[in-house]
Amino acid sequence: MTLTPPIAKKVPLKRTHHGDTFVDNYEWLREKDDAEVIAYLEAENAYTEQETAGLAELRGKIFDEIKSRTQETDLSVPTRMGNWWYYSRTLEGKSYGLQCRCPVDSLDNWTPPTLSADTEIAGEQILLDSNLEAEGHDFFSLGAFSISQDGNLLAYSTDTEGDERYTLRFKDLSTGELLADTIENVSTGATWAIDHRHVFYQTVDESWRPDTVWRHTLGTPTEQDQKVFHEPDESYWVGFGSTRSEKYLMIWVGSKITTECLVLESADPEGEFRVVLPRVDGVEYSVEHAVVKGEDRFLIQHNGSVNGWGTEGEKAENFLLAEAPVDNPEDQRILVPHRTDVRLEDVDAFADHLVLNYRREALTRLAIWPLDENGYGEYAEMTFDEELYSVGAGSNPEWSQPLLRLVYTSFITPAKVYDYDLATGEMMLRRSQPVLGDFDANDYVQHREWATAADGTRIPLSVVLRKDVPDGPAPTLLYGYGSYEASMDPSFSVARLSLLDRGIVFVVAHVRGGGEMGRSWYDNGKTLTKKNTFTDFVAAAQYLIDSGRTSPQHLVADGGSAGGLLMGAVANLAPELFNGILANVPFVDPLTSILDPSLPLTVIEWDEWGNPLADMEVYEYMKSYSPYENVEAKDYPSILAITSINDTRVLYVEPAKWVAALRATKTGDSDLLLKTEMSAGHGGVSGRYEKWKEAAFEYAWIVDKTGGSLDYRQR
């Protein structure tokens, strides 16, 4: 029997704010436990399955390609912590990884052992096998994985629903036995105090906001856990961790624009946390602990005044770095001044050096800064040959170590793990991500291009393709995100090869709202400038078409979560530019969500989008771009929306309502498909094989809509 497109019933619901009334016909789909809602979602799934059945063979090919290129039985590069080398394993046929360790053979040896998946490893311990933890569950996610400093205890948490509610457990690594301590409904992390007896964790409120820090003492009932900190302001999240030195425990309290840090010496876990710097509205800061000339210092990165801490004068929007005594953090001396062309992102402190992470010209940068008997030496930026790349510090758990672990990658370079010798400057390659088969990086090229927005702003584009793609309109996938100051940095993808090898050009539009070009790039793509994100993407698409790189018949847009909002907005703005739009867990009903403080994560989002409840201008602005409320009787491109029933970040109801409204309103004969994962969360399905299947499903649809080759490397 041939299925027809599901038509959702209309149940008009009036919503009035600031004198404006909107009639929402599909809000009834929010009732997740309603049998009629589930039946509708399942009908959409059945229709999607029918309409994509012709791509089954292609999906199978793409899945096989991903699988055949992946070294399924593999090991990561070991990382030293204490007297052990820690690493992970993957096994052919197993969906999840194993966390392992083996003993250090010499305390002076920092060269990681060369391990083989085919050879027995002397003294190996399997600390956690996620395949065993996942048995009997359709979904599995590992949250915390935290080892006590003495190496004897493991705290780990698991989520088997996809709703980001974790169960925290403890394991004695000397015996392999689970302890009786079990803590339900916690957030992701867990941090040990240096005494190996106390562990700190967080819980969330009804809106899924981490708001409370607790201290658990091993061997005691969880009912006796002590509440260490609670943040009542719903616009602030709470985080917990420690400095790299592990001398200080840290509570982080932050909104989108304001932060505050509290510290406590880890040796005194039952003591009182103290505020480092009181929160100042609009000022963000972070704190790291360093030892300079034998004295404890706080390294404070902030975006207060360019002249130092505070708000007077010009703001250091791209952040500066200062140092201060730990007992008087406001007595600051600027170490790295503010620069308009450099976005300072992070500083890591080690016993004898610092590592600076920053961003310039839309690329990540890394510099080594030695500490010596005179204090701070001269820092030097590391250089790399490729035009586009990403570099950052890898796993470096030891406070004092002669080597620095780095990870480097690009769109065409599989991830490389290096150890950098701090004494000699030698870069030692420890591992290059294996890509099986006949992959050759020289078959591909990557480069930067620039589109121009309507206001004259130059929008960076990252372009990746095979060298042998002919000139002229080529099948093209244009990806974008553009929110939360997140940067879409170059990275290698085994799965993406299945698109590139079918002649599809992959382009990332680094639109405003992201962080690629500094804080101002973000500020000019949020709240009352949010439309820049959408028009930048449209300008990127128009540039690719006008330059002859592609055509509307060969162009597909792709984005997820807040990038899904981007997809919905450009579908309304410029549907004629695209043949298809892929929207993953799309935030396409933002006004409804941001108007409701009872929904998960709404209040803290007001700094990102504005508060439409309190501000009529924000309300009108959001309504003018909200994808759901601007669906019109026009010819939309083909749309594939993918969501998850247990997503707590972007609720499934948003794409469900959007697709229902599109189907009832649009003209033309383009296909509208909704696929709902019925046992997954915001990150989609779990397990690598299921993720490969999901990638194959999406990629087959992309190949079809761009006009890419159905057969591998045949164009």
Secondary structure, 3 states (H helix, E strand, C coil): CCCCCCCCCCCCEEEEECCEEEEECCHHHHCCCCHHHHHHHHHHHHHHHHHCHHHHHHHHHHHHHHHHHCCCCEECCCEEECCEEEEEEECCCCCCCEEEEEECCCCCCCCCCCCCCCCCCCCCEEEEEHHHHHCCCCCCEEEEEEECCCCCEEEEEEECCCCCCEEEEEEECCCCEEEEEEEEEECCCEEECCCCCEEEEEEECCCCCEEEEEEEECCCCHHHCEEEEECCCCCCEEEEEECCCCCEEEEEEECCCCEEEEEEECCCCCCCCEEEECCCCCCCEEEEEEEECCEEEEEEEECCECCECCCCCCECCCCEEEEEECCCCCCCEEEECCECCEEEEEEEECCCEEEEEEEECCEEEEEEEEEECCEECCCEECCCCCCCCEEEECCCCCCCCCEEEEEEECCCCCCEEEEEECCCCCEEEEEECCCCCCCCHHHEEEEEEEEECCCCCEEEEEEEEECCCCCCCCCEEEECCCCCCCCCCCCCCCCCHHHHCCCCEEEEECCCCCCCCCHHHHHCCCHHHCHHHHHHHHHHHHHHHHCCCCCHHHEEEEEECHHHHHHHHHHHHCHHHCCEEEEECCCCCHHHHHCCCCCCCCHHHHHHHCCCCCCHHHHHHHHHHCCHHHCCCCECCEEEEEEECCCCCCCCHHHHHHHHHHHHHCECCCCEEEEEECCCECCECCCHHHHHHHHHHHHHHHHHHHCCCCCCCCC
